[in-house]
Amino acid sequence: MFHADSSAAIIEDGEIKFAIAEERLNRLKHYAGFPSLAIQACLDFAGARISDVNHVAIGQDTDANLAKKLQYALANPSGILHFVHLRQRKQAMRNVLPLLARALGVDQKLMRFREHHIEHHLAHIASAYYCSPWEKAAGFSYDGSGDFVSTMMARCEGTRIDVLKRVFLPQSLGSFYTMICEFIGYNQYGDEGKVMGLAPYGKDTFYERLRRVIGLNNGSFKLDINYFKPLGSNQGMQILDDGRVRLARHYSDRMVKDFGEPRQPHTAITQREMDLACAMQQRFEEVFFHLLNELHKHVPVELLAMAGGCALNSVANGRLFEHTPFRHTWIQPAAGDEGLAIGAALYAYHTILNQPHRHEMKHSFLGPEFSDSRIASALQENNLRYRKLEPEPLLEAVSDQLVAGGVVGWFQGRMEWGPRALGNRSILAHPGLANMKDVLNARIKHREWFRPFAPSVLTERQHEYFEHEHPSPFMLHVYKIRPEKRQQLCAVNHVDGTGRLQTVSAQENPLYYDLIRTFEQKTGIPVLLNTSFNENEPIVCTPQEAIDCFKRTPMDVLAIGPYLVSRSDN
Ligand SMILES: [Fe+2]
């Protein structure tokens, strides 16, 4: 709460019942206020009232690392005022009881929960380790910052998460990435993922110079803070009164002196920006692998449980197997800060309450779903003509459209938790048509030309198409596509011959699996192009939002529950 990607989750006896980011309900991207609608949705799904809730856990602990914060504030007097102001504001927002009472319209006296404040990165690590099937693992979390820490290493075993190391601000690998992204004109919260797609277009011209901006340091790293605005002179991330998030400027005048004028947003991208993106990604990976190798010295296992906003860097995730001794990763699909909701809850349950019984998170379909009758009424209210089909004819009709080059809105079952659409709120297309990327960009997604689209592949066929076999059910790894398959997958093959794949199994999502199978029977390709169901907005949640997106954008077909809506009939 009161942090970007505010969210809520509800667990019962250690099992996650429901989880959702507030942005999906109030439609404000990265919303950073109080997650009132998300909390209500959790309670509604569980059939519970707030008076039934035994524990409330929040992935923020303003008292954590207080000594380090004070030490920094005293050494940097210009930041003291900001520090005091921020602390006062956070203390005022710390008291959960009145906030919940107001949000839910319930008398405070009816609530009987125990309250837990879990340090930011502990909640991140818990969100990965406690969702994994493992009894022992190395835990790693990294991002811009959280509770004055940017990186945490831990030993996870049974119901314990023992912190081995914290990297304190202003040292932050996430801030390094954000600073360069801002410098090259991507200054909105969450833009880092876009710039990752730009990196392969660049050369490593600036590599040596960026090594000076961030250096390796005995199992850790060190920023040259002359390139950054001093911490405390801005607020890093500003939360506006309406809950929107704005990034303050991270780069200092020294960046301008060394690298020239920053690129203004929405102007042409030059070779310099591509080269900076390339060197930034390369340096980011080196520091990341250095940290992981350090972690492995302390926890010599092959299993890595990981979260934090930087863990969404799927290129780095795909390469870590070659550069570190870790052989298996379990990365929380909501690796960013919305994931703190389940991390805090699971930490309270397993670690604080010492409950050993675990529930592996096998899929991310933890959001709302809608009955057939509710979908049908939405279609009728919008005067759309539709056909109701059994699963088999539906899959036949949808795959025919895909084979013919159509763009399909695919809305099924429970919404995904986390930033990726994984086959329940997706826009789908043929992965092997040369013009498909341009068609999608021009007609629906309006994305930057350099951003690739992702492939969904049947799990058991992954090895035929990709050069790495580690599964990626949450679309969090980028691997090389086998050279002989790149033509067949040209719409999802990035400029460097890679793809950010999602592996799809029959157990995790049977309907989506069957759709890819049906498509394969017609084309010989066990792969679909999968992009999120939205148009410059949070991913659609309700049938009405899907219908609105279908009406606004020239999609050919909308498959929503058992109903098929064709553009040509409407
Ligand atoms: Fe975080």
Residues whose N, C-alpha, C, O or C-beta is under 5 A from the ligand:
A	BS01	LIG	D143 S145 G146 G308 G309 D337
